């Protein structure tokens, strides 16, 4: 058995048992910036699964996202009771929003993937793996070749969480409404 399996199990036990180590870690993160560059990933096993390599041109950024739904302003005039809601859930996941936020801050880099690292009552924390498209070490690596020519992966829903909220993880006859995208399926465009 490899070391990464045991690292993975220890993180899962921390989350399940709500250990004090995790609580202390999250309270420190809350005091820091909403986007913070890290020396190394917190959960190395999960980062390696998603394509992280400790090499030049690949960085990790911890992103902090506020939990909860979007609150709409109170309408000034009358509204139908069915349309008069104040709180609406996002169509994207919080993880996808964390990726987009990191991509906006680090404009010369491309989002590879992201993963969950913790949460408290108010915030969720994700670590985003970013790759520099212009770095020589990245250009020479065959694993990152497709990232060099693709721009805005986080905004186009091409990361793992983006694929999930677009409904692309499932295959079969009933998923025709989500391919190639939900909007194109509504317009009746078939490829």
C-alpha positions in Angstrom: 0.0 0.0 0.0 1.3 3.5 -0.9 1.6 6.4 1.5 -1.0 8.4 -0.4 -3.7 5.9 0.7 -3.0 6.5 4.3 -2.8 10.3 3.8 -6.2 10.1 2.2 -7.7 8.1 5.1 -6.3 10.4 7.7 -8.0 13.4 6.0 -11.3 11.6 5.7 -11.2 10.7 9.4 -10.5 14.4 10.3 -13.6 15.4 8.3 -15.8 12.7 9.8 -14.8 13.0 13.4 -14.5 16.9 13.3 -11.1 16.8 14.9 -9.6 19.8 16.7 -6.7 19.9 14.1 -9.1 20.7 11.3 -11.0 23.3 13.4 -7.7 25.1 14.2 -6.7 25.0 10.6 -10.0 26.5 9.4 -10.0 29.2 12.0 -6.5 30.3 10.8 -7.7 30.3 7.2 -10.7 32.5 8.1 -8.4 35.2 9.4 -6.3 35.2 6.2 -7.0 36.5 2.7 -9.8 35.2 0.5 -7.3 34.1 -2.1 -4.0 32.9 -0.7 -1.1 31.3 -2.5 0.4 28.2 -0.8 3.8 26.6 -0.7 2.4 23.1 -1.0 -1.1 21.5 -1.1 -2.8 20.7 2.2 -4.1 17.4 1.0 -1.2 16.1 -1.2 -3.0 12.9 -2.1 -6.1 14.6 -3.6 -3.9 17.2 -5.4 -1.9 14.5 -7.1 -5.1 12.7 -8.1 -6.2 15.8 -9.9 -3.0 16.4 -11.8 -0.8 18.4 -9.4 3.0 18.1 -9.8 5.6 19.9 -7.7 7.3 21.6 -10.6 7.9 25.1 -11.9 4.8 26.7 -13.4 2.3 24.8 -11.2 0.9 26.6 -8.1 -1.7 26.0 -5.4 -4.1 28.8 -4.3 -6.6 28.5 -1.4 -9.9 30.1 -2.2 -12.5 31.1 0.4 -16.2 31.3 -0.7 -19.2 32.5 1.4 -21.8 29.7 1.9 -25.5 30.2 1.4 -27.8 31.3 -1.3 -28.0 34.6 -3.3 -30.3 37.2 -1.7 -32.3 39.3 -4.2 -33.2 42.9 -3.4 -36.7 43.5 -2.2 -39.0 44.4 -5.1 -40.4 47.9 -4.9 -43.6 47.2 -6.7 -46.1 44.3 -6.5 -45.1 40.8 -7.6 -46.8 37.5 -8.0 -46.4 35.4 -4.9 -44.7 32.6 -6.9 -42.0 35.1 -8.2 -41.6 37.0 -4.9 -38.7 34.9 -3.4 -35.8 36.6 -1.8 -33.3 33.7 -1.7 -32.2 31.8 -4.8 -29.7 29.0 -5.1 -26.8 29.4 -7.6 -26.8 27.3 -10.7 -23.1 26.8 -10.3 -21.4 25.1 -7.5 -19.4 27.0 -4.9 -16.3 25.1 -6.1 -16.7 26.4 -9.6 -17.1 29.9 -8.3 -13.8 29.5 -6.3 -12.1 28.4 -9.5 -13.4 31.4 -11.4 -12.2 33.7 -8.6 -8.7 32.3 -8.7 -8.6 32.5 -12.5 -9.5 36.2 -12.4 -6.8 36.9 -9.9 -4.1 34.9 -11.7 -4.8 35.9 -15.3 -1.6 34.4 -16.8 -2.5 31.0 -15.4 -5.0 28.3 -16.3 -7.1 26.4 -13.8 -6.4 22.7 -13.9 -8.7 21.5 -11.1 -9.7 22.1 -7.5 -10.7 20.2 -4.4 -12.4 20.8 -1.0 -10.3 21.3 2.1 -12.6 22.4 4.8 -15.5 24.6 5.9 -17.0 26.4 8.9 -20.4 28.0 9.5 -19.8 30.8 7.1 -17.2 29.9 4.5 -16.1 26.9 2.4 -12.4 26.5 1.5 -11.1 25.0 -1.8 -7.6 24.6 -3.1 -7.2 25.4 -6.8 -4.4 24.0 -8.9 -3.2 26.6 -11.4 -0.8 26.1 -14.3 1.3 28.8 -16.1 0.7 28.4 -19.9 3.9 30.2 -20.8 6.3 28.3 -18.6 8.9 26.1 -20.3 8.6 23.3 -17.8 4.8 23.2 -18.4 5.3 23.4 -22.2 7.7 20.4 -22.2 5.4 18.2 -20.1 2.9 16.1 -22.1 0.4 16.0 -19.3 -0.2 19.8 -19.5 0.0 20.1 -23.3 -3.8 20.6 -23.8 -3.8 23.5 -21.2 -1.5 25.6 -23.3 -4.0 26.2 -26.0 -7.2 26.3 -23.9 -8.1 29.6 -22.2 -10.8 30.2 -19.6 -11.4 26.6 -18.6 -13.0 27.6 -15.3 -15.4 30.0 -17.1 -16.4 27.5 -19.8 -17.0 24.6 -17.3 -14.2 22.4 -18.4 -12.8 21.6 -15.0 -14.0 18.6 -13.0 -16.5 20.6 -11.0 -17.6 22.5 -14.1 -18.3 19.2 -15.9 -20.3 18.1 -12.9 -22.6 21.2 -12.7 -23.2 21.0 -16.5 -24.5 17.5 -16.1 -21.8 15.9 -18.2 -20.8 13.1 -15.8 -23.8 11.0 -16.8 -24.1 9.2 -20.2 -27.0 7.6 -21.9 -30.4 8.3 -23.6 -31.8 10.6 -20.9 -28.8 13.0 -21.0 -29.5 14.3 -24.5 -30.9 17.5 -22.9 -27.4 18.4 -21.6 -25.3 17.8 -24.7 -23.5 19.7 -26.2 -24.9 22.2 -23.7 -28.3 22.8 -22.1 -28.9 26.0 -24.0 -28.1 24.5 -27.4 -30.4 21.5 -26.6 -33.2 24.0 -25.7 -32.7 25.8 -29.0 -32.9 22.4 -30.8 -29.4 22.3 -32.2 -28.1 18.8 -32.6 -24.6 17.8 -33.4 
